[in-house]
Amino acid sequence: MSTHSGWSQFGSGVGCTQDLRLPSASFLLPPLSSSLCGSPGPLRIVVLILTAGLTWILGSILLGSHGSSFSRIQQLFSNPENAVTTEPRARKYKCGLPQPCPEQHLAFRVVSGAANVIGPKICLEDKMLMSSVKDNVGRGLNIALVNGDLPPTSRVNGELLEARSFDMWAGDVNDLLKFIRPLHEGTLVFVASYDDPATKMNEETRKIFSELGSSNAKELAFRDSWVFVGAKGVQDKSPFEQHVKNSKSTNKYEGWPEALELEGCIPQRTVGTQ
């Protein structure tokens, strides 16, 4: 009586000197080792079925067959249009504003310093006027003067007249006064604090900033955060100003309040208008 099982077509059943070779995509896996010959029949059958199934799956993925779900997987990896993409970033306009300024307006962004570590920034019409990268900022008040005085039929060009920093802790307040006293009408004044903006301020300094449109200059104190945009000759208080007082109970940093960021659109000015 023959001792071969009914599944003997998967091997010779005697000695097992033959390697198992599958007809489809057999190059993907090495020949089945003859070590399985000593295994019980059912275990060999399971291993052979799994091997055949894995070979078919790998062959379908690599070779791709029309109408096969695995060919779509292959296309997913090969077709860049099907690749997962991130959401497009929101568009930024001049100086990083979330929306463009209307006609005859200047886009700006003013950022105060953070504690005494990160310097301030002043940007106008996508041009960085003052920043740590430009190496023209310092402790105290950082001020950029911009041309705002052109003939009636011309637009303000945002030309930088001068930019300087003034140490309000150990510096001379007279240097600041010499800088802001002679401003001619229509000059735009951008101010960003860094560390301490007020220790050396005197009454004349506070009065000049108030005349430029500031509502908070008279209240500025040691290590307050302050950002301000004003102009020589304005009749009303500027809408472009932020101020946070130095307070132990509310300070974001140890010894300093949070940094401030001010952005917006300044109406362009012509001679004879305010």
C-alpha positions, 0 to 999 in steps of 0.5 A, a space after each residue: 500500500 502506498 504511504 503517500 498522502 493525498 497532497 503528495 503533488 507538492 513534493 516527491 514524497 521520497 527523500 525530498 531532494 527536489 526544490 519546490 519551484 512555483 511557475 509564477 514570479 518564482 524569481 522573487 523568493 529562493 527555492 523552498 529549503 528541503 528542511 521542510 521534508 522532515 516536517 509533518 504533512 499539514 505544516 508543510 502544506 500551510 507553509 507552501 500555501 503561505 509562500 505561494 500567496 506571498 509570491 503572488 502578492 509581491 508579483 502583483 505589486 511589482 509587475 502590476 496586472 490590469 484590473 488588479 487592486 494591487 496595480 492601483 497600489 503600484 500607481 499610488 507610489 509611481 504617480 506623483 499626482 496621487 501623492 499625499 500633499 499638505 494643505 497650501 500655506 496661506 498667502 502672505 502679503 507685504 511685511 507678512 500681512 494676511 491681506 493686501 493693503 488698499 490703494 494709496 496705503 503703506 503696509 507695515 509691521 512693527 515688533 517690539 523686542 522680547 525681554 532683552 534677548 530678541 531684538 525688534 523689527 520694523 518693516 515697511 512695504 516689504 522692506 526691513 528697515 530695522 532688525 537684528 539681522 541688519 545690525 541696527 537695533 539696540 536697547 531702548 527705543 528703535 526709531 525709523 523715520 520715513 519720508 511722507 511728504 511728496 507733491 499732491 499728485 504723487 504717492 508716498 514712497 516710503 523712503 527711509 530717511 534715517 534709523 537709529 536706536 537710543 539707549 534709554 537706560 544708560 544713554 543720553 536723552 539729548 541724543 534722542 531729542 536731537 533726533 526727533 525735534 527737527 522732524 518736518 511735517 508729514 514724516 512718519 515715525 516708527 518706534 519699537 521698544 527693546 528691554 527698557 524704553 523709558 528710564 531716561 525719558 523726560 517731559 520734553 521727550 514724552 511731549 514730542 511723542 504725544 504730539 506725534 500721536 501717541 496716547 501712551 508716551 506719558 505713561 511709559 515706564 521701566 521695561 514696558 513694551 511699546 510699539 507705535 507709528 505716528 507722524 509729524 503734524 497729525 491732529 488726532 491720536 494715532 490708531 497704531 499703538 500698543 503698550 503693555 506695562 511691566 508687572 510681576 503679576 502679568 509679565 510673560 518673561 522674568 522681569 519683562 512683559 510680552 513682546 508686542 506686534 503691530 501691523 496695518 496699512 497707513 494711508 498715504 499722504 500728500 502735501 496739504 492733507 493730513 
